[in-house]
Amino acid sequence: MLVEGTRIHVLVRRLFAGDLRRHFVGEVLDASGGLARVSGFGFVFDEGRNRFIRCREEQERLVALDDARNLVTLLPDDLDPAVLQLWVSSGRRVTLTDGDEYSLEISELDGG
């Protein structure tokens, strides 16, 4: 279903309360069967600062699309993954935003 150029957000559901809160935003380079090769940026939650830290360098990853831990959201084609950020509000809501027009509230309630 995913094709080259599709932009995605991946929330990796936690198995235990102490697991890292991880997200990934990027672009699909190739997809076949239950795997997608993607290029983009990972995010990890820093509990001490109450904010997400984005990896500085762009990465390539394989995402298992049939893994129940990976919740994949399709993003608009015109979004640039390099400018996207994850913000945590005072109410602990997580928002993916480009800081301008695009904003997506993300529920981490199912394991996040």
C-alpha positions as CSV (number, residue, x, y, z in Angstrom):
1,M,0.0,0.0,0.0
2,L,2.8,2.4,0.7
3,V,4.7,3.8,-2.3
4,E,7.9,5.6,-2.8
5,G,7.6,9.2,-1.6
6,T,4.8,8.6,0.9
7,R,5.4,10.6,4.1
8,I,4.7,8.8,7.3
9,H,4.7,9.1,11.1
10,V,5.5,6.0,13.1
11,L,4.6,5.7,16.8
12,V,6.3,2.7,18.5
13,R,4.0,1.5,21.2
14,R,5.6,0.7,24.5
15,L,5.3,-2.7,26.1
16,F,6.1,-1.5,29.6
17,A,5.7,1.9,31.4
18,G,9.5,2.4,31.6
19,D,10.1,1.8,27.9
20,L,11.3,4.7,25.8
21,R,8.7,6.8,24.0
22,R,9.8,6.6,20.4
23,H,8.5,8.2,17.2
24,F,9.8,8.4,13.6
25,V,8.9,10.7,10.7
26,G,10.1,10.3,7.2
27,E,9.6,9.3,3.6
28,V,9.1,5.9,2.2
29,L,12.0,4.9,-0.1
30,D,10.6,1.5,-0.9
31,A,7.9,-0.9,0.3
32,S,7.3,-4.6,-0.2
33,G,5.1,-7.0,1.7
34,G,5.1,-6.0,5.3
35,L,8.3,-3.9,5.3
36,A,9.0,-0.3,4.3
37,R,12.4,1.2,3.9
38,V,12.2,4.8,5.1
39,S,14.4,7.8,5.5
40,G,13.8,10.4,8.1
41,F,14.2,11.4,11.8
42,G,13.7,9.5,15.0
43,F,12.5,11.1,18.2
44,V,12.9,9.9,21.8
45,F,11.2,11.4,24.9
46,D,13.5,13.0,27.5
47,E,11.6,12.5,30.8
48,G,13.8,15.0,32.7
49,R,13.1,17.8,30.3
50,N,9.5,16.7,29.4
51,R,10.2,17.0,25.7
52,F,11.1,15.0,22.6
53,I,14.6,15.1,21.3
54,R,15.0,14.7,17.6
55,C,18.0,12.8,16.1
56,R,20.2,15.3,14.4
57,E,21.1,13.1,11.5
58,E,18.7,11.7,8.9
59,Q,18.5,7.9,9.2
60,E,17.3,5.0,7.0
61,R,15.2,2.4,8.8
62,L,13.2,-0.6,8.1
63,V,9.6,-0.4,9.5
64,A,7.6,-3.6,10.0
65,L,4.2,-2.6,8.8
66,D,2.6,-5.7,10.2
67,D,4.1,-5.3,13.7
68,A,1.3,-4.2,16.1
69,R,3.7,-2.0,18.0
70,N,4.2,0.3,15.0
71,L,1.3,2.6,14.5
72,V,1.7,4.2,11.1
73,T,0.0,7.5,10.1
74,L,0.1,8.9,6.6
75,L,1.2,12.5,6.4
76,P,0.4,15.0,3.6
77,D,2.7,14.7,0.6
78,D,3.9,18.3,0.8
79,L,5.3,18.0,4.4
80,D,9.0,18.1,4.8
81,P,10.0,15.6,7.5
82,A,13.2,17.6,8.2
83,V,11.1,20.4,9.8
84,L,8.7,18.4,11.8
85,Q,8.8,18.5,15.6
86,L,7.0,16.7,18.4
87,W,5.7,19.0,21.2
88,V,4.3,18.0,24.6
89,S,1.6,20.4,26.0
90,S,1.1,21.0,29.7
91,G,-1.7,18.5,29.6
92,R,0.8,15.9,28.3
93,R,-0.7,15.8,24.8
94,V,1.7,15.2,22.0
95,T,1.5,17.2,18.8
96,L,3.4,16.7,15.5
97,T,3.8,20.1,13.8
98,D,5.8,21.9,11.2
99,G,5.6,25.0,13.4
100,D,3.4,26.7,10.7
101,E,0.3,25.3,9.2
102,Y,0.4,21.6,9.9
103,S,-0.5,20.1,13.3
104,L,-1.5,16.5,14.2
105,E,-2.4,15.5,17.8
106,I,-1.1,12.0,18.5
107,S,-2.6,9.7,21.1
108,E,0.0,7.7,23.0
109,L,-2.7,6.2,25.2
110,D,-2.4,2.8,23.5
111,G,0.9,1.9,24.9
112,G,2.7,5.3,24.9
